Amino acid sequence: MKKTSLLLFVYFFAVTAISMAQSPADALIKRIIGANARYFKTEIAQSLNGKDFFEISAAGGTITIKGNNGVSIAAGFNWYLKYYCHCQFSWNGNNLTLPHPLPMPGNKIRIESIAEFSYYLNYCTFNYSASFWDWPRWEKEIDWMAMNGINLPLSIVGTEAVWRNTLKKFNFTQKEIDQFIPGPAYFAWWLMGNLEGAGGPLSSRWYNERIELQKKILKRMRELGMEPVLPAFYGMVPTKLKAKYPDADIRDQGKWAGGYTRPSFLVSTDPLFKKMAEVFYAEQKKLFGSAKYFSGDPFHEGGQTKGIDITAAGKEIIKTLQSAVENPVLVLQGWGGNPRYDLIKGIDKKNILILDLAADYNPQWSKRDNWHGYNWIWSIIDNFGGKPGIFGALDSVAVNPITIIESGKGGSIKGIGAMMEGIENNTVTYDLLFETRWRNKPVDLNKWIKEYARRRYGFESANTDSAWSLFLSTAYRNGLNSDGSGESILCARPSLKIERTSTWGTSKLGYDTKKFAEGWKYLVEASFANKGSDAFNYDLTDFTRQVLSNLFADEYENAVKAFNGKDIPRFESAAKMMIEIIDDLEKLLSTRSEFLAGRWINKARLLGSSESEKDLFEKNARALLTTWSWYNSDLRDYAHREFAGMLKDYYKPRWIAFLNNLREKMNGINPPEADYYSIEKKWVDMKNRYSFKPEGNTKDEVKNDFTKYSNILFK
């Protein structure tokens, strides 16, 4: 009798514990709004037509959000925050001050998705933004993904452990593995077949911690209903593999940007390919479980294909994947001529998904016969290198994906996506983009942007409406640079003729900077009358940063003209103003953690397991944003940032050297040209500590800048 009672008690306790356990969606809501989560109830319901959906209803003071999975429910929760509470959860500041009592929808709201997928993340994002993320930062990002309806995210964390385990089974020593697997800032280009070994080696602790981190990431993604996209084995192998297997068909792939030697390509029709693929997928499954979607682009941004039967190679890549996974889908980037039709034409259409990377300004689908009938996703790339710059093709995003999907003109279009190289910038673009999956007609952008400003800033005002009207007609309109935002001249290596900061960028902004500054003026005036949210203070910082950066470009032009005209007083005036702008930007950006070099560097050091590894990771962090490589190359300043710390110690010394050089020339001296690389390398090798906590007051600094520069900007 006692035994039966004990069993009943254990059973009752277990059932009660299960019933009390939070669902993944409930837990997300609590993380976002804390104690207010008690007013929400979530329900999973089956979709009757196969489409993702959410419903919002209210009764008895409780808001019920129903959806067919965790992502749909999270998207419904976000819709409620945005359109009932006028709140926002974002990368750059939040406005989560909910009204009390909470608004209760009078009628049930039901919204269905117009497309199957919302895809998210570029390989490059994992380095230009996420190189040193820990679990709390990833948890926040996954919450953001779910709330924006993202259900197909790329997830490459920990793939280095899969490769390490695989190579050990093909006679590689740990030293040889270290020469192949790069440091934490360079995984993206390694996995895309662009380089090997840069910035390494990694410690055993690193591998172990990354394995555990990826397990947490994948568990959270899967329990919310996302389909993570894992790296595929597509033939990228160490250059040293040829020496170990001389009879295998392994092809040299030449050089990539910056002079990097590419990993070799193991032709998939060779028997060794199948053996390595089997081990790779087995190791991946052992560590991270099963997946359906895999990413891997042979010949990304170049590579040697001579003598390779590309169609046969494509068939074998899929065949080996099918041997490891049931009904797999290979996700390919539509970029730079890829994927080549010869590669995919022998593959069943159900096994391919193509990401049209720059569909907002340079769509490939319309040029390539709707991707020959293969499934594809309308994507934006928007940002290159994580570089600063107010930018976005909002008019395209508001109309084109919805129109293409609803009209049927896009053939086998399956969704929308974001393929930016860097995130945590231009929040407005992604807020709009991922919302389009839940709309069945184009967005009225003028109306939408006013609602956006209200929920982001926590107040309504004619000033913010006027500001965003001007931002929409300048930096946030289509037809601008094809290479993302116009690059900051302040971050360029100085010369008398600057057309770009990075090798493949442009310094042309493509909009009227005076008109943009007028928009900033309205934003500043709004700050005088309103306290605003943390998100408002972020935007106030970022738009001020852009205005001063644009002004720096004007003063640079004045200095060059004065030098060419031998006008010493005019030159000295412009030179003085240039340095003052850098100093004022340093003070302004020190007030926000998002703009601190110390934050970026400190996160890198925290991941090191020893002092030497901390130093190595710091060098990874510093180099990626500056010299990029360990030497002087054309990759320099590709990922430039206007960060406090970098401004005074990296960019300012270059400009001082340049201006001093010109000053001497104007005074009849013929000095040697400044050695800019020595300045750059010195900063990369430095180990000085920067603050990783903000200092000063944003509004005070903005007010000072507004007072100081208004006469120049608005004369």
Order of alpha helices (4+ residues) and beta strands (2+ residues): alpha-alpha-beta-beta-beta-alpha-beta-beta-alpha-alpha-beta-alpha-alpha-alpha-alpha-beta-beta-alpha-beta-beta-alpha-beta-alpha-beta-alpha-beta-alpha-beta-alpha-beta-alpha-alpha-alpha-alpha-alpha-alpha-alpha-alpha-alpha-alpha-alpha
